[in-house]
Amino acid sequence: MRKLTMAVGITLLSAVLGACANRDMPVSPLSPRGASFETSSAGDRPISIFDACDGPTFTAQGVDCSRTSGLRFDQFVSELTAHGSVGAWHFAATNVNVFAGQTLTVTNHGGETHTFTEVAHFGGGIVPFLNQLSGNPVPAPECLELSGSDFIAAGDTRQESVDESGTEMYQCCIHPWMRVVVSAK
């Protein structure tokens, strides 16, 4: 019975990923979401931003989305309401180990704009509707001090230096359940 349940789960996961994937946009790796990625050239650590917004239905709600297909806006709201997060909206990886002095290279592979904002404590973001549905009603103070350069448009890359040892936390100030913990030695 357990093998049958796992087979059904894998089949459903494949179907969902296939339905949400936009053939012109990269799809999130199927490795564990908490896994760290290998160091890229020049000591950089890659962090990917993913979402699966459906352009037509998100745009109809006033949200810019460059994808042509994906998760419809009503499905997004339904999943967020039920779980406090939407799995397709995430950073990969969620836990990263680096050495002080390394650079995080953050690339937005999604269709929406995101932020990669260092915060003292995880909290809500700048969209009250998403804060409430995700269970993060109090915005992280850093999210209330954003400038235009803090936003990472679809397809853009940003670099973030890890200056000292310790733990740093980053979140998307639009989708506050998108979070990364960086541990530096």
FENWO-V23954 format. One record per residue. N is the residue number from 1. SS is DSSP state (H for helix, E for strand, - for the rest). BURIAL is b if it has 24 or more other ideal C-beta (glycine too) atoms within 12 Angstrom, else e. D_LAST is the distance of its C-alpha to the last C-alpha in Angstrom with 1 decimal. Layout:
# FENWO-V23954
N:SS:BURIAL:D_LAST, N:SS:BURIAL:D_LAST
This chain:
# FENWO-V23954
1:-:e:45.0, 2:H:e:41.2, 3:H:e:41.2, 4:H:e:43.5, 5:H:e:41.3, 6:H:e:38.2, 7:H:e:40.4, 8:H:e:41.7, 9:H:e:38.1, 10:H:e:37.0, 11:H:e:40.2, 12:H:e:39.7, 13:H:e:36.1, 14:H:e:37.4, 15:H:e:40.2, 16:H:e:38.1, 17:H:e:35.6, 18:H:e:38.7, 19:H:e:40.4, 20:H:b:37.5, 21:-:b:36.4, 22:-:b:37.6, 23:-:e:38.4, 24:-:e:37.3, 25:-:b:33.8, 26:-:e:31.0, 27:-:b:30.7, 28:-:b:27.5, 29:-:e:26.3, 30:-:e:27.5, 31:-:e:24.2, 32:-:e:22.8, 33:-:b:21.7, 34:-:e:18.5, 35:-:e:17.5, 36:-:b:14.7, 37:-:b:16.3, 38:-:e:15.9, 39:E:e:14.6, 40:-:e:17.6, 41:H:e:19.1, 42:H:e:17.4, 43:H:e:13.9, 44:-:b:14.7, 45:E:b:13.9, 46:E:b:17.3, 47:E:b:18.1, 48:E:b:21.8, 49:E:b:24.1, 50:E:b:27.1, 51:-:b:30.3, 52:-:b:33.8, 53:E:b:36.1, 54:-:b:39.7, 55:H:b:40.8, 56:H:e:44.4, 57:H:b:43.9, 58:H:b:40.8, 59:H:e:42.7, 60:H:e:45.7, 61:-:e:43.6, 62:-:e:42.5, 63:-:b:39.0, 64:-:e:38.3, 65:-:b:37.4, 66:-:b:37.8, 67:-:b:38.1, 68:-:e:41.6, 69:-:e:41.1, 70:-:b:38.7, 71:E:b:38.6, 72:-:b:41.4, 73:H:b:40.8, 74:H:e:42.8, 75:H:e:40.8, 76:H:b:37.5, 77:H:e:38.9, 78:H:e:40.2, 79:H:b:36.9, 80:H:b:35.0, 81:H:e:37.8, 82:H:e:37.6, 83:H:e:33.9, 84:-:e:32.2, 85:-:b:30.4, 86:-:b:31.4, 87:-:b:29.6, 88:-:b:30.2, 89:-:b:28.4, 90:E:b:24.7, 91:E:b:21.4, 92:E:b:20.3, 93:-:b:17.7, 94:-:b:17.2, 95:E:b:13.8, 96:E:b:11.2, 97:E:b:7.9, 98:E:b:6.5, 99:-:e:4.8, 100:-:e:5.8, 101:-:e:9.4, 102:-:b:10.2, 103:E:b:13.1, 104:E:b:14.3, 105:E:b:17.9, 106:E:b:19.9, 107:E:b:23.4, 108:E:b:26.2, 109:-:b:28.2, 110:-:b:30.3, 111:-:b:33.5, 112:-:b:32.7, 113:-:b:30.8, 114:E:b:27.4, 115:E:b:24.7, 116:-:b:20.9, 117:E:b:20.5, 118:E:b:17.6, 119:E:b:18.9, 120:-:e:18.3, 121:-:e:20.1, 122:-:b:21.6, 123:-:b:25.3, 124:E:b:28.2, 125:-:b:28.6, 126:-:b:31.6, 127:-:b:34.0, 128:H:e:35.8, 129:H:e:37.4, 130:H:b:34.1, 131:H:b:32.5, 132:H:e:35.5, 133:H:b:35.6, 134:H:b:31.9, 135:-:e:32.1, 136:-:b:30.0, 137:-:e:32.8, 138:-:e:30.8, 139:E:b:29.0, 140:-:b:25.5, 141:H:e:26.3, 142:H:b:24.2, 143:H:b:26.4, 144:H:e:29.4, 145:H:e:28.3, 146:-:b:27.9, 147:-:e:29.5, 148:H:e:31.0, 149:H:e:28.0, 150:H:b:25.8, 151:E:b:27.9, 152:E:b:27.1, 153:-:b:30.5, 154:-:b:31.1, 155:-:e:30.2, 156:-:e:28.0, 157:E:e:24.5, 158:E:b:22.1, 159:E:e:18.8, 160:E:b:16.1, 161:E:e:13.5, 162:-:b:10.0, 163:-:e:10.3, 164:-:e:7.7, 165:-:e:4.7, 166:E:e:6.6, 167:E:e:9.0, 168:E:b:11.5, 169:E:b:14.8, 170:E:b:17.2, 171:E:b:20.8, 172:-:b:24.0, 173:-:b:26.3, 174:-:b:29.3, 175:-:b:28.5, 176:-:b:26.4, 177:-:b:25.7, 178:-:b:23.6, 179:E:b:20.0, 180:E:b:16.4, 181:E:b:13.3, 182:E:b:10.0, 183:E:e:6.8, 184:E:e:3.8, 185:-:e:0.0
